[in-house]
Amino acid sequence: MDELNEQQQQRLDKLHVLQEKGLRPFGTSFSTTHTLDTIVQTYSCLTKEELETTPIVCTVAGRIMAMRRFGKAAFAGLPEEGHRLQVYLKKDVLGDQTYELCQSLDLGDWIGVEGRLFRTKTDELT
């Protein structure tokens, strides 16, 4: 058997940590309410104020193709069919244990998330 390269070994180590915590890294199913494409096409016309006054909660799944971490918050970019939706992961909302789990996410990982749509300071639908 070939030796694992550094990235493969890191992923295997993360897998073992998740399993030791009693988590199932490869879930069997995840129900969504929207596709990323539907969210972008349906709600990109709404302003920051409209999204604040009319909360829209969505459950989506996607593959992480971008990740930016900032201490107690992180943004994950999920692309689909030529569109991209940004997911905001905030420690104060998720709690310490879940946010710690989010810190172990890598590019290429598949995730399922639920949250309220809003626009960031740069006006990006998130």
C-alpha positions as CSV (number, residue, x, y, z in Angstrom):
1,M,0.0,0.0,0.0
2,D,1.3,3.4,-0.9
3,E,2.1,5.9,1.9
4,L,-0.3,8.8,2.4
5,N,0.8,12.2,1.4
6,E,0.6,15.0,4.0
7,Q,-2.9,16.2,3.0
8,Q,-4.3,12.7,3.0
9,Q,-2.8,12.0,6.5
10,Q,-4.3,15.3,7.8
11,R,-7.8,14.3,6.5
12,L,-7.5,10.8,8.0
13,D,-6.5,12.3,11.3
14,K,-9.5,14.7,11.2
15,L,-11.7,11.7,10.4
16,H,-10.5,9.8,13.4
17,V,-11.0,12.9,15.7
18,L,-14.6,13.2,14.5
19,Q,-15.3,9.5,15.1
20,E,-13.7,9.7,18.6
21,K,-16.2,12.5,19.4
22,G,-19.0,10.2,18.4
23,L,-19.9,12.1,15.2
24,R,-20.7,10.5,11.9
25,P,-18.5,12.3,9.3
26,F,-20.4,10.8,6.4
27,G,-24.1,11.4,7.1
28,T,-26.6,9.3,5.2
29,S,-29.0,12.1,4.3
30,F,-29.7,15.8,4.7
31,S,-32.9,17.5,3.7
32,T,-32.7,20.9,2.1
33,T,-35.4,23.6,1.5
34,H,-33.6,25.3,-1.4
35,T,-30.9,24.8,-3.9
36,L,-28.2,27.4,-3.9
37,D,-29.2,28.4,-7.4
38,T,-32.8,29.0,-6.3
39,I,-31.7,31.2,-3.4
40,V,-29.6,33.3,-5.6
41,Q,-32.2,33.6,-8.4
42,T,-35.1,34.2,-6.0
43,Y,-33.6,36.4,-3.3
44,S,-30.7,38.3,-4.9
45,C,-33.1,41.2,-5.7
46,L,-33.9,41.8,-2.1
47,T,-32.2,44.6,-0.3
48,K,-30.5,44.4,3.1
49,E,-33.5,46.1,4.7
50,E,-36.0,43.7,3.1
51,L,-34.1,40.7,4.3
52,E,-33.9,42.2,7.9
53,T,-37.7,42.9,8.0
54,T,-38.8,39.6,6.3
55,P,-36.6,36.8,7.7
56,I,-36.0,34.0,5.2
57,V,-34.6,30.8,6.6
58,C,-33.0,28.3,4.2
59,T,-31.5,24.9,4.6
60,V,-28.9,24.1,1.9
61,A,-26.0,21.8,1.2
62,G,-22.9,22.3,-0.8
63,R,-19.2,21.8,-1.3
64,I,-16.9,24.3,0.3
65,M,-14.8,25.9,-2.4
66,A,-13.6,28.9,-0.4
67,M,-13.0,29.5,3.3
68,R,-12.1,32.6,5.2
69,R,-11.6,32.6,8.9
70,F,-11.6,35.6,11.2
71,G,-11.2,34.5,14.9
72,K,-14.8,34.1,16.1
73,A,-16.4,34.0,12.6
74,A,-15.8,32.4,9.2
75,F,-17.2,32.5,5.7
76,A,-17.5,29.5,3.5
77,G,-18.2,29.8,-0.2
78,L,-20.5,27.2,-1.8
79,P,-20.8,27.3,-5.6
80,E,-23.6,25.7,-7.7
81,E,-24.6,26.0,-11.4
82,G,-22.6,29.2,-12.0
83,H,-23.8,30.8,-8.7
84,R,-22.1,31.1,-5.4
85,L,-23.6,31.5,-1.9
86,Q,-21.6,32.6,1.1
87,V,-22.3,30.9,4.4
88,Y,-21.5,32.8,7.6
89,L,-20.4,30.8,10.6
90,K,-20.4,32.8,13.8
91,K,-19.2,31.3,17.1
92,D,-21.7,33.3,19.2
93,V,-24.5,31.7,17.3
94,L,-23.2,28.2,16.8
95,G,-21.7,27.7,20.3
96,D,-18.2,26.7,21.2
97,Q,-18.4,23.0,20.3
98,T,-20.1,23.4,16.9
99,Y,-17.8,26.3,16.0
100,E,-14.7,24.2,16.9
101,L,-16.0,21.6,14.6
102,C,-16.4,24.2,11.8
103,Q,-12.7,25.1,12.3
104,S,-11.8,21.7,11.1
105,L,-13.6,22.1,7.8
106,D,-11.4,21.9,4.6
107,L,-11.8,23.0,1.0
108,G,-13.7,20.3,-0.8
109,D,-15.8,19.2,2.3
110,W,-19.5,18.8,1.8
111,I,-21.7,20.6,4.5
112,G,-25.3,21.1,5.2
113,V,-26.4,24.3,6.9
114,E,-29.5,26.2,8.0
115,G,-29.8,29.9,8.6
116,R,-31.4,33.2,7.8
117,L,-30.5,35.1,4.7
118,F,-28.9,38.5,5.0
119,R,-26.5,40.8,3.3
120,T,-23.0,41.6,4.6
121,K,-21.4,45.0,4.9
122,T,-20.2,44.5,1.3
123,D,-23.8,43.8,0.2
124,E,-23.2,40.1,-0.5
125,L,-26.1,37.7,-0.1
126,T,-25.2,35.4,2.7
